[in-house]
Every structure is written in structure tokens, then in C-alpha cells.
Amino acid sequence: MLIPPAGDIAMAATVVGILFLVRFMLTLRRIRAATGRQTKTTMLADSTLITRPLAFGRDAEPERRHALRQFTVGAVFTACGLLLASWVVISGLVSPLVQRGMPI
């Protein structure tokens, strides 16, 4: 079994992370609609409340925990994918210099 190239792994991790972040935004939108917060606050302000227990009330607590999980997984996958992609790009730029023996 062959291991895919690092660039493909980085792209896949980034895409999966972004998809989890989209799911987070959709869950937050569902919480805002269910609790009637759409006219009172902005979505950005509500996204900071996700980490606080009972921030949206007792009825929305399972949805809040679901949104927090989606955000956590999305942030981790996106960060890992972007770090791996930046490593691939930097190593591609630095390796020709090292192979020629040029000082950096």
C-alpha cells in the first residue's frame, strides 16, 4: 500500500477541516434560529459563546456541544493541513538551495 504524497494529505486535511467549519456555522445558524437570537446578536458574537455551558439555554445545550465539537475538529484539521502545506512549499523552495550547496 502506497502512502500518498504530502501535498495530497495536506489538501485533504484542509478540505476536511473546512467542511467541519461549515458544519459548525450551520449548527450555529440552527441554534440562533431555534433560540430567536438572529435579530439580537451577530453570528460572530454567538460563535464566541459556544465554549460557555448553557450560553443558549438548557434546550440548546446538545446543539451547543455539537457545535463545539465541529469547531474543534475543524480547527485541528485545518491547522494541520495548512501546516503540512506550508512545510511542503518551504521545503520545495529551500531544497534546491541546499542541493547546490549555496549558503542560505
NORKAUR-V670575 format. One line per field, one symbol per residue. ss: DSSP state (H for helix, E for strand, L for the rest). psi: psi as a letter, one per 30 degrees, with the letter a starting at -180 (. if undefined). burial: # if it has 9 or more other C-alpha atoms within 8 Angstrom, else .. A space follows every 10 residues. Layout:
BEGIN
ss=???
psi=???
burial=???
END
This chain:
BEGIN
ss=LLLLLHHHHH HHHHHHHHHH HHHHHHHHHH HHHHHLLLLL LLHHHHHHHH HLLLLLLLLL HHHHHHHHHH HHHHHHHHHH HHHHHHHHHH HHHHHHHHHH LLLL
psi=kkklleeeee eeeeeeeeee eeeeeeeeee eeeefggefe lleeeffffe fkkgfgleeg eeeeeeeeee eeeeeeeeee eeeeeeeeee eeeeeeeeef gkk.
burial=.....##.## ########## #.###.###. ###....#.. ..#..#...# .....#...# #.######.# #.######## #####..#.. ......##.. ....
END
